[in-house]
């Protein structure tokens, strides 16, 4: 399995390199350089040509593109993502300041989504009443179809403006996190329920389930002890999608609820055309996605022995 882990780590490094390269090409090969974009974003402010040249030299924009790319790549490997054009703050520091709020929101949303999605899928696969199963399986498509911003505004209207149970904007602690977390959890929980239910339904039809019933096991024991473990693999495989959904949704949710975080930082940086910060946020999102998928790849063989055995068979054939 050491070879399996090494291959997955190299693939993860390749994805990060590709994300950095594409981001650099898209953002830095635009017609105007980042310094000029920052100046254009504040019209009416007198600009000294010498100061502009000094800024371009400071950010390395007066050097050839290949040299800019190599310098940025080597610095990024060392954790240096450059400096903001608008505030002069280190990009790493800016992301670090915004990260705790987003992590609290994302962690709460993922926990709620997993509990909601897994419970819904488990109940739908367990029940033998067709009308109840149809009702439970109809809920995930509805949750996945609802726009995130619309859900956030609806929750604000009901629980903040009408019932006045939680603060509407900029809240902290549990009261300020619950509505944004629910807003993010609904689409992720819906996808979780759909994937897990489909996998559970397929697993129920496997021969080992009939064997377990023949040995006298109850329906609840079979689903919990045998079916769930065999069916959880596909749900783990979409963990990267959950992370991507939460990170992308945080931009909208933190804007709707006026929360400080990565999403709000992204919005401000895009509006200010602060390219180094935008690139740093893109790389952070790519790194989060890659790390989660790498962990899933490493855990998957432990959950599903068939994957580990298949890889061992390929190694024997290759040897």
C-alpha positions in Angstrom: 0.0 0.0 0.0 3.0 2.3 0.3 3.1 2.5 -3.5 -0.6 3.4 -3.6 -0.1 6.2 -1.1 2.9 7.5 -3.0 1.0 7.6 -6.3 -1.9 9.5 -4.7 0.5 12.0 -3.1 2.2 12.7 -6.4 -1.2 13.1 -8.1 -2.2 15.6 -5.5 1.0 17.6 -6.0 0.4 17.6 -9.7 -3.1 18.9 -9.3 -1.8 21.7 -7.0 0.8 22.6 -9.6 -1.8 22.7 -12.4 -4.1 24.9 -10.3 -1.3 27.3 -9.6 -0.2 27.4 -13.3 -3.7 27.9 -14.6 -4.4 30.6 -12.1 -1.2 32.4 -12.9 -1.9 32.3 -16.6 -5.5 33.6 -16.2 -4.7 36.4 -13.8 -1.2 37.5 -14.8 -1.4 37.2 -18.6 -4.3 39.7 -18.8 -3.7 42.8 -20.9 -3.1 45.0 -17.9 -0.7 44.3 -15.0 -2.1 44.1 -11.4 -0.6 47.4 -10.4 -2.3 49.2 -13.2 -5.6 47.4 -12.4 -5.3 48.6 -8.8 -4.7 52.2 -10.0 -7.7 52.1 -12.3 -9.9 50.8 -9.5 -9.4 54.2 -7.7 -10.0 56.9 -10.4 -9.3 60.5 -9.6 -6.3 59.7 -7.4 -3.1 61.4 -8.6 -0.5 58.8 -9.6 3.3 59.4 -9.9 4.9 57.4 -12.7 8.0 56.8 -10.6 5.8 55.3 -7.8 4.1 53.0 -10.4 7.5 51.9 -11.7 8.6 51.2 -8.1 5.5 49.1 -7.4 5.9 47.1 -10.6 9.6 46.4 -9.6 8.5 45.5 -6.1 6.0 42.9 -7.4 8.4 41.7 -10.1 6.1 42.8 -12.9 8.9 44.4 -14.9 10.6 41.0 -15.4 9.8 38.4 -18.1 6.7 36.3 -17.7 8.6 33.1 -17.2 10.7 34.6 -14.5 7.6 36.0 -12.7 6.1 32.5 -12.9 9.2 30.7 -11.5 9.6 33.2 -8.7 5.9 33.0 -7.8 6.0 29.2 -7.9 9.1 28.9 -5.7 7.7 31.4 -3.2 4.4 29.6 -3.1 6.1 26.3 -2.3 7.6 28.0 0.7 4.2 29.4 1.8 4.8 32.9 0.5 1.9 34.0 -1.7 2.9 37.6 -2.1 1.3 40.8 -0.8 -2.0 42.5 -1.3 -1.9 45.4 -3.8 -4.5 47.4 -1.8 -3.5 46.9 1.8 0.2 45.7 1.5 -0.6 42.9 3.8 0.8 39.4 3.3 -1.7 37.3 1.4 -0.9 34.4 3.7 -1.7 36.6 6.7 -4.9 37.9 5.1 -6.2 34.4 4.4 -5.1 33.3 7.9 -7.1 36.1 9.5 -10.2 35.2 7.5 -9.9 31.4 7.8 -11.1 30.8 11.4 -14.5 32.2 10.7 -14.9 30.3 7.5 -13.7 27.0 9.1 -16.2 27.4 11.9 -19.0 28.0 9.3 -17.8 25.1 7.0 -17.3 22.7 9.9 -20.8 23.4 11.3 -22.3 23.1 7.8 -20.5 19.8 7.0 -21.5 18.3 10.3 -25.1 19.3 9.8 -25.1 18.1 6.2 -23.7 14.7 7.1 -26.2 14.2 10.0 -29.1 15.3 7.9 -28.1 13.5 4.7 -27.1 10.2 6.4 -30.2 10.1 8.5 -32.5 10.7 5.5 -30.7 8.1 3.4 -30.6 5.6 6.2 -34.3 6.0 7.0 -35.4 5.8 3.3 -33.4 2.6 2.7 -34.6 1.1 6.0 -38.3 1.6 5.7 -40.5 -0.9 4.0 -43.4 1.5 3.6 -43.4 2.7 0.0 -45.2 6.0 0.6 -42.7 7.0 3.3 -39.8 6.0 1.1 -41.1 8.0 -1.8 -41.6 11.0 0.5 -38.1 10.8 2.0 -36.4 10.3 -1.4 -38.3 13.3 -2.8 -36.7 15.7 -0.3 -33.0 15.6 -1.5 -33.8 16.8 -5.1 -35.7 19.7 -3.6 -32.8 20.7 -1.3 -30.3 20.4 -4.1 -32.4 22.6 -6.5 -32.9 25.5 -4.1 -30.5 28.4 -4.8 -28.2 29.1 -1.8 -28.8 32.8 -1.8 -32.6 32.3 -1.8 -32.4 29.9 1.1 -30.3 32.4 3.1 -32.7 35.3 2.4 -35.7 33.1 3.4 -34.1 32.0 6.6 -33.2 35.7 7.4 -36.7 36.8 6.8 -38.3 34.1 9.0 -35.8 33.7 11.9 -34.2 37.1 12.1 -36.8 39.7 10.9 -40.0 38.0 11.9 -39.2 35.7 14.9 -36.1 37.7 15.9 -34.4 34.6 17.3 -30.9 35.2 15.8 -29.0 38.3 14.6 -29.5 39.1 10.9 -26.0 40.3 10.0 -22.5 39.9 11.3 -23.4 37.7 14.2 -20.8 35.6 16.1 -20.9 32.5 18.2 -23.7 29.9 17.8 -26.5 32.4 17.2 -24.5 34.1 14.4 -23.4 30.8 12.8 -26.6 28.7 12.8 -28.4 30.3 9.9 -25.4 30.5 7.5 -24.5 26.9 8.5 -28.0 25.7 7.7 -28.0 27.6 4.4 -24.7 25.8 3.4 -25.8 22.4 4.8 -29.0 22.0 2.8 -27.4 21.5 -0.7 -24.5 19.4 0.7 -26.9 17.3 2.8 -29.1 16.8 -0.2 -26.2 15.4 -2.3 -25.1 13.2 0.5 -28.6 11.7 0.9 -28.9 11.1 -2.8 -25.5 9.3 -3.2 -25.8 7.3 0.1 -29.3 6.2 -0.6 -28.5 5.0 -4.1 -25.5 3.1 -2.7 -27.5 1.6 0.2 -30.3 0.5 -2.2 -27.7 -1.2 -4.5 -26.0 -2.9 -1.5 -29.4 -4.3 -0.2 -29.6 -6.4 -3.3 -26.3 -8.1 -2.8 -26.1 -11.8 -1.9 -24.5 -11.3 1.4 -27.6 -9.5 2.7 -29.7 -12.6 2.0 -27.1 -14.6 3.8 -27.2 -12.4 6.8 -31.0 -12.6 7.0 -30.8 -16.4 6.7 -28.6 -16.4 9.8 -31.4 -14.7 11.7 -30.1 -11.1 11.8 -32.6 -8.3 12.1 -33.2 -5.7 9.4 -31.7 -2.9 11.5 -28.6 -5.0 12.3 -28.1 -6.0 8.7 -28.3 -2.3 7.5 -26.0 -1.0 10.3 -23.5 -3.8 10.4 -23.3 -5.0 6.8 -25.0 -2.7 4.3 -23.8 0.6 5.6 -20.1 -0.3 5.6 -20.2 -1.6 2.0 -22.3 1.4 0.8 -20.3 4.2 2.4 -17.5 4.2 -0.2 -19.3 6.2 -2.9 -20.4 8.8 -0.3 -16.8 9.2 0.7 -15.8 9.6 -2.9 -17.8 12.8 -3.3 -16.2 14.4 -0.2 -14.2 16.6 -2.4 -17.4 17.9 -4.0 -18.7 18.7 -0.5 -15.6 20.8 0.2 -15.9 22.6 -3.1 -19.6 23.3 -2.6 -19.0 24.7 0.9 -16.0 26.9 -0.2 -17.9 28.2 -3.2 -21.1 28.7 -1.2 -19.2 30.6 1.5 -18.7 33.4 -0.9 -22.5 33.9 -1.3 -23.4 33.0 2.3 -20.9 35.3 4.0 -22.0 38.1 1.7 -25.7 37.5 2.5 -25.1 37.3 6.2 -22.3 40.0 6.3 -19.9 37.6 7.9 -16.1 38.0 7.9 -14.3 35.1 6.3 -12.7 33.7 3.1 -15.9 34.4 1.1 -16.1 38.0 2.1 -12.3 38.4 1.5 -12.9 37.0 -2.0 -15.6 39.4 -2.7 -13.6 42.4 -1.6 -10.5 41.3 -3.5 -12.4 40.8 -6.7 -14.1 44.1 -6.4 -10.7 45.8 -5.8 -9.0 43.7 -8.5 -6.4 42.6 -6.0 -4.9 39.8 -8.1 -2.4 38.4 -5.6 -5.1 37.9 -3.0 -7.5 36.3 -5.5 -4.7 33.9 -6.6 -3.9 33.0 -3.0 -7.6 32.3 -2.3 -7.9 30.1 -5.5 -4.8 28.2 -4.4 -6.2 27.8 -0.9 -9.4 26.3 -2.3 -7.5 24.0 -4.6 -5.3 22.9 -1.7 -8.3 22.2 0.5 -9.9 20.2 -2.3 -6.7 18.2 -3.0 -6.1 17.4 0.7 -9.6 16.2 1.3 -9.5 14.0 -1.8 -6.1 12.7 -0.9 -7.3 11.7 2.6 -10.4 10.0 1.0 -8.1 8.0 -1.3 -5.9 6.9 1.6 -8.9 6.0 3.8 -11.0 4.3 1.0 -9.0 1.0 1.0 -9.4 0.8 4.8 -13.2 1.1 4.4 -13.6 -1.1 1.4 -11.3 -4.1 1.4 -12.2 -4.8 -2.3 -10.3 -1.6 -3.4 -7.2 -2.7 -1.4 -7.3 -6.2 -2.9 -7.8 -4.8 -6.4 -4.7 -2.6 -6.0 -2.6 -5.5 -4.6 -3.6 -7.6 -7.6 -2.5 -4.9 -10.0 0.8 -4.7 -8.1 1.3 -8.4 -8.4 0.6 -8.3 -12.1 2.9 -5.3 -12.6 5.6 -7.1 -10.6 
